[in-house]
C-alpha cells in the first residue's frame, strides 16, 4: 500500500525503538540507516508508484470499455468517499491489532483487488467496486504505518524526518508516476499495467512481513465505537487545533492546482506551460521539506511552524493581478516551500497524542487530509462557475490565511489553558 507502519503498544511495550541521531548532523541519511525503516520505505515507494500507475491504467481501461468520459472521470475520483468511510470506520483497528498484521493484511487486500481487475470479462461495475475496496483500506494502512514510525524510529526527531521522507516519496512518485504510467500504456495494455500494481503490493507485503519486527497491539486500546477515535482526537482542545492545522491549509492551497487548466487557458498559456505549472507546487513542497529536514534542527523547525503556516498562502495573492506564467510559477513554488512547517507540526502532533490513541489519530489525520483536499477541489471548481479563476484563488488565499491565523491563536490559547509550553518547542507529550 502507499503508506503503512507498524503499530505497537508504544515505546514501552515490546522492544524499544532505537532512534537515529538526527538534525543537521544526522539528517535523512541517519534515518535510512535504521534497518527496520528501510523495508517500510521501500514498500512505500513501490506501492505509491503502483497506485498511481493503477489509477491511470484503470481510468483508460474503463474509458475504452464504456467510451464514456463521465465514467472515466468517476473512476479517477471514486476513491474519496470510500477513503473517508474507511478512515472513520476502521481507525480503531490500527490500535487494537498488531501493526505488522494490519499492514500486511491491507497490502494483500489491495493486491487481490488489483489481481481481480485484470481478469478478462470483469464488468465495469466490478472494476469500480474493486477500486472502492482499495480506497476503503488505504487510510487504515496509512494510519498504522504512521503510528508505527514512532515505534521504529522513536517519537523524536527521527520520526519527523521519517514522515518527511514518506511525504517526499509520495509527492515525487506522483510526479514520476503519471509520466511513467503514460509511458507504460504505450507499450502495455491497461490490464498488464494493473498487474504490475498487484506485484508491487505483494512485494510491499513481503518487505513488511519479513523486514519489520512483530509488535503487540497497543496497550489500553480497547474496543470502541467507530466514532470514538474521532471524538477523542477532536474532543481535546490542543489536539483538535493541531489536527486542523494539518487539515485546513491544504483545502485552500489546492485551489490554484484544481483550477490550473482553466487559468492557463484564460491567459493563453500552452500545454507545455501548463505541465510546468502543474509541477511547481509539488516541486516546491519537496524542496521545502528537504531543506527543513537537512539544514534545520528540531528547535529551528519548531520555531518556523507558525510563521511558515501563516505565510504559506500569501504568495497566491499575486493572482489578484491575473499574473502570467512566470509569476504563477514563482507563487506556487513559494507556497510549496512554506509546506516545510509540517515537519515541526509533526513533532507537536506525535507529542500530543497518547500512545494508546496513536494509530487511530494517524488514521484520522490522513483521512481528513485526503477528504478535505477533495472538498477543497470541489469548492474551488464550484466557485469558478460563478467567479473568474484569479478571483477564486485570491479569495482562497485571503480566507485560508485568516483561518490559519485563527488556528494558531487557538493553539496558543489551548497551550496556556492546558499547561502546555509557551516556548518554541510546541506542545509536549500527554
C-alpha positions in Angstrom: 0.0 0.0 0.0 1.1 3.5 -0.4 1.5 4.1 3.3 2.0 2.0 6.3 3.8 1.4 9.5 3.6 -0.8 12.4 1.6 0.0 15.5 2.6 -1.3 18.8 1.9 -0.6 22.4 4.3 2.2 22.2 8.0 2.5 23.0 7.4 1.0 26.4 5.8 -2.2 25.1 7.9 -4.7 23.4 11.4 -3.9 22.0 12.1 -0.2 22.2 12.9 1.9 19.2 16.4 2.9 18.6 16.2 6.4 17.1 19.0 7.6 15.0 20.8 10.8 15.7 19.1 13.4 13.6 19.0 17.1 12.9 21.6 18.8 10.6 24.3 16.4 11.8 22.3 13.2 11.1 19.5 14.2 8.8 17.8 11.8 6.4 20.7 9.5 6.0 20.7 8.6 9.6 17.0 7.7 9.3 17.7 5.5 6.3 20.4 3.7 8.3 17.8 2.3 10.7 17.5 -1.3 9.5 13.7 -1.6 10.2 12.8 1.6 8.4 14.3 0.7 5.1 11.8 -2.0 4.2 9.0 0.3 5.2 10.4 3.0 3.0 11.0 0.7 0.0 7.5 -0.8 0.3 6.0 2.7 0.4 7.9 3.7 -2.7 6.7 0.6 -4.7 3.1 0.9 -3.6 2.8 4.6 -4.3 4.1 4.1 -7.8 1.8 1.2 -8.2 -1.2 3.1 -7.1 -0.5 6.0 -9.5 0.0 3.6 -12.4 -3.1 1.7 -11.5 -5.3 4.9 -11.4 -4.2 5.8 -14.9 -4.5 2.3 -16.3 -7.9 1.7 -14.7 -9.2 5.1 -16.0 -8.0 4.2 -19.5 -9.5 0.7 -19.2 -12.9 2.0 -18.2 -12.9 4.6 -20.9 -12.0 2.0 -23.6 -14.7 -0.3 -22.3 -17.5 2.3 -22.0 -16.5 5.1 -24.3 -17.8 7.5 -21.6 -15.7 10.4 -20.3 -18.0 10.6 -17.3 -17.3 7.0 -16.3 -13.5 7.5 -16.7 -13.6 10.7 -14.6 -15.7 8.9 -12.0 -13.1 6.1 -11.8 -10.3 8.6 -11.2 -12.3 10.5 -8.5 -14.0 7.5 -6.9 -11.6 7.0 -4.1 -12.6 10.0 -1.9 -15.9 8.6 -0.4 -14.7 5.1 0.5 -11.4 6.6 1.7 -13.4 8.8 4.1 -15.6 5.9 5.2 -12.7 3.6 5.7 -10.7 6.1 7.8 -13.7 6.7 10.0 -14.9 3.1 10.4 -11.6 1.2 10.5 -9.4 3.7 12.6 -9.7 1.7 15.8 -8.2 -1.4 14.2 -4.8 0.5 13.9 -4.5 0.3 17.7 -6.4 -2.9 18.5 -4.5 -5.2 16.2 -0.7 -5.8 15.9 0.5 -3.3 13.3 2.5 -5.6 11.1 -0.5 -7.8 10.7 -2.7 -4.8 9.8 -0.2 -3.6 7.2 0.4 -6.9 5.6 -3.3 -7.6 5.5 -4.1 -4.3 3.8 -1.4 -4.9 1.2 -2.8 -8.3 0.5 -6.3 -7.0 0.1 -5.1 -4.4 -2.4 -3.1 -7.0 -4.3 -6.1 -9.2 -4.5 -8.3 -6.3 -5.7 -5.7 -5.4 -8.4 -5.4 -9.0 -9.5 -9.2 -9.3 -9.8 -9.2 -6.2 -12.0 -7.0 -7.9 -14.6 -9.3 -10.9 -15.0 -10.9 -10.9 -18.5 -14.5 -10.1 -18.5 -14.6 -8.2 -15.2 -17.5 -5.7 -15.7 -17.1 -2.0 -15.2 -19.2 -2.1 -12.1 -16.9 -4.7 -10.7 -13.8 -2.6 -11.5 -15.4 0.3 -9.7 -16.2 -1.8 -6.6 -12.6 -3.1 -6.5 -11.4 0.5 -6.8 -13.6 1.4 -3.8 -12.3 -1.5 -1.8 -8.7 -0.4 -2.3 -9.5 3.1 -1.2 -11.5 1.8 1.8 -8.5 0.1 3.4 -5.9 2.8 2.4 -6.4 5.1 5.4 -6.1 2.2 7.8 -2.8 1.3 6.2 -1.6 4.9 6.3 -2.6 5.3 10.0 -1.0 2.1 11.1 2.2 2.9 9.3 2.3 6.5 10.6 1.8 5.2 14.2 4.5 2.6 13.9 7.1 5.0 12.6 7.2 6.3 16.1 7.8 2.7 17.3 10.5 2.0 14.7 12.3 5.4 14.9 11.3 6.6 18.3 8.8 9.5 18.8 11.5 12.2 18.5 13.2 13.9 15.5 13.8 10.7 13.7 10.1 10.2 13.5 9.7 13.7 12.0 12.3 13.0 9.3 10.9 9.6 8.6 7.4 11.1 8.0 9.0 13.8 5.8 10.7 11.1 3.7 7.4 9.4 3.2 5.7 12.6 2.1 8.5 13.4 -0.3 8.3 9.9 -1.8 4.6 10.3 -2.3 5.0 13.7 -4.0 7.8 12.5 -6.2 6.1 9.3 -7.1 3.0 11.2 -8.3 5.2 13.5 -10.5 7.1 10.5 -11.9 4.2 8.0 -11.7 1.9 9.9 -14.1 4.7 10.1 -16.7 5.7 6.5 -16.1 2.1 5.4 -16.3 1.6 7.2 -19.6 4.8 5.6 -20.9 3.8 2.1 -19.8 0.5 2.4 -21.5 2.2 3.0 -24.8 3.8 -0.5 -24.6 1.5 -2.4 -22.3 -2.3 -3.0 -22.2 -4.1 -1.4 -19.2 -4.6 -4.8 -17.6 -0.9 -5.6 -17.8 -0.1 -2.3 -16.2 -2.5 -3.1 -13.3 -0.8 -6.5 -12.9 2.4 -4.5 -12.1 0.4 -2.8 -9.3 -0.6 -6.2 -7.9 3.0 -7.2 -7.9 4.0 -4.0 -6.1 1.5 -4.7 -3.3 2.8 -8.2 -2.9 6.4 -7.0 -2.7 5.4 -4.4 -0.1 3.6 -7.1 1.9 6.7 -9.3 1.9 9.0 -6.4 2.8 6.8 -5.5 5.8 6.3 -9.2 6.9 10.0 -10.1 6.9 11.7 -6.7 7.3 9.9 -5.5 10.4 9.5 -6.8 13.9 6.3 -8.2 15.3 4.9 -5.8 18.0 1.8 -6.3 20.1 -1.3 -4.2 19.8 -1.2 -1.0 21.8 -1.9 -1.2 25.5 -5.2 0.4 26.5 -6.6 0.3 23.0 -9.9 -1.4 23.8 -12.9 -1.9 21.5 -14.8 1.3 21.0 -17.4 2.6 18.6 -16.1 3.8 15.1 -16.6 7.4 16.1 -14.9 7.2 19.4 -11.5 7.8 17.9 -12.8 10.9 16.1 -14.3 12.2 19.4 -11.0 11.5 21.2 -9.0 13.4 18.7 -11.3 16.3 18.1 -12.6 16.5 21.7 -9.3 17.6 23.2 -8.7 21.3 22.5 -5.0 21.3 21.8 -5.1 18.1 19.7 -8.0 19.5 17.8 -6.1 22.6 16.9 -3.1 20.6 15.8 -5.3 18.3 13.6 -7.0 21.3 12.0 -3.6 22.9 11.2 -2.9 19.8 9.2 -6.3 19.6 7.6 -7.4 23.1 6.6 -4.4 24.9 4.9 -4.4 22.3 2.0 -8.1 23.0 1.5 -7.1 26.5 0.3 -3.7 25.8 -1.3 -5.3 23.2 -3.5 -7.4 25.9 -5.3 -4.8 27.0 -7.8 -3.9 23.4 -8.6 -7.5 22.5 -9.1 -8.0 25.5 -11.4 -4.8 25.5 -13.4 -6.3 24.2 -16.6 -8.9 27.0 -16.9 -6.5 29.6 -15.7 -3.8 28.6 -18.2 -6.4 28.7 -20.9 -7.5 32.1 -19.8 -4.0 33.6 -20.0 -3.2 31.9 -23.3 -0.6 29.5 -21.9 0.1 26.4 -24.0 0.1 22.8 -22.8 3.9 22.8 -22.1 3.5 25.8 -19.8 0.5 24.1 -18.1 2.6 21.0 -17.5 5.4 23.0 -15.9 2.9 24.9 -13.7 1.3 21.7 -12.5 4.7 20.6 -11.3 5.5 23.8 -9.4 3.6 23.2 -6.2 4.8 19.6 -5.5 8.4 20.6 -6.5 8.3 23.5 -4.0 6.8 21.2 -1.4 9.6 18.6 -1.9 12.3 21.3 -1.8 10.9 22.8 1.3 10.8 19.5 3.2 14.3 18.6 2.0 15.6 22.0 3.2 13.9 21.9 6.6 14.9 18.2 7.2 18.5 18.6 6.1 19.5 22.1 7.2 17.5 22.7 10.3 17.4 21.1 13.7 14.2 20.3 15.7 14.1 23.6 17.6 14.5 25.7 14.4 11.8 23.7 12.6 9.5 24.1 15.6 10.1 27.9 15.7 9.2 28.1 12.0 5.8 26.3 12.3 3.8 29.5 13.0 5.5 31.9 10.5 5.6 29.4 7.6 2.0 28.3 8.2 0.8 31.9 8.4 2.7 33.0 5.3 2.1 29.9 3.2 -0.9 31.2 1.3 0.3 34.8 0.9 2.2 34.2 -2.4 -1.1 33.3 -4.0 -2.3 36.9 -3.5 -0.5 37.7 -6.8 -3.4 36.1 -8.6 -5.3 39.3 -7.8 -3.5 40.9 -10.8 -4.0 37.9 -13.1 -0.3 37.2 -13.5 1.5 35.4 -16.3 3.2 32.0 -16.3 6.5 33.1 -14.7 4.8 34.8 -11.8 2.4 31.9 -11.2 5.3 29.5 -11.2 7.1 31.6 -8.5 4.0 31.9 -6.4 3.3 28.2 -6.5 6.9 27.3 -5.7 6.9 29.7 -2.7 3.6 28.2 -1.5 5.1 24.8 -1.7 8.3 25.8 0.1 6.2 27.0 3.0 4.8 23.5 3.5 8.0 22.8 5.4 6.0 23.9 8.5 4.6 20.3 8.7 7.9 18.9 10.0 7.7 20.9 13.2 3.9 20.3 13.3 4.6 16.5 13.1 6.6 16.7 16.2 4.0 18.6 18.1 1.4 16.2 17.0 3.1 12.9 18.0 4.0 14.5 21.3 0.3 15.5 22.0 -1.2 12.1 21.0 -1.5 9.5 23.8 0.3 6.2 22.9 -2.9 4.2 23.0 -4.6 6.5 20.6 -1.7 6.9 18.1 -2.9 4.5 15.4 -6.5 6.0 15.4 -5.1 9.5 15.4 -2.8 8.9 12.5 -5.6 7.2 10.5 -8.0 10.0 11.1 -5.3 12.6 10.3 -4.6 11.1 6.8 -8.4 10.5 6.2 -9.3 14.1 7.0 -6.4 15.4 4.9 -7.4 13.4 1.8 -11.1 14.1 2.2 -10.8 17.8 2.8 -8.4 18.2 -0.2 -11.2 16.7 -2.3 -13.7 19.1 -0.8 -11.3 22.0 -1.5 -11.0 21.0 -5.1 -14.8 20.7 -5.5 -15.4 24.1 -3.8 -12.8 25.8 -5.9 -14.4 24.4 -9.1 -17.9 25.4 -7.9 -16.7 29.0 -7.1 -15.1 29.2 -10.5 -18.5 28.6 -12.1 -19.6 32.0 -10.8 -16.3 34.0 -10.5 -13.2 34.4 -12.5 -10.5 31.9 -11.6 -8.0 34.5 -10.4 -10.6 35.9 -8.1 -11.3 32.5 -6.6 -7.6 31.8 -6.0 -7.1 35.2 -4.4 -10.1 34.7 -2.2 -8.8 31.3 -1.2 -5.5 32.9 -0.2 -7.2 35.6 1.9 -9.7 33.2 3.6 -7.1 30.5 4.2 -4.6 32.9 5.8 -7.4 34.1 8.2 -8.2 30.5 9.1 -4.6 29.6 9.8 -4.1 32.7 12.0 -7.2 31.8 14.0 -6.0 28.2 14.4 -2.5 29.4 15.6 -4.3 31.7 18.1 -6.4 28.8 19.3 -3.3 26.6 19.7 -1.6 29.2 21.8 -4.7 29.6 23.9 -5.0 25.9 24.4 -1.4 25.6 25.4 -1.9 28.3 28.1 -5.1 26.8 29.3 -3.9 23.2 29.4 -0.5 23.9 30.8 1.3 23.4 27.5 4.7 25.0 26.9 4.9 28.6 25.7 8.3 28.4 24.0 9.4 27.3 20.6 9.2 23.6 21.2 5.4 23.5 20.9 3.1 21.1 22.7 4.5 18.4 24.9 3.5 14.8 25.2 0.5 13.8 27.1 
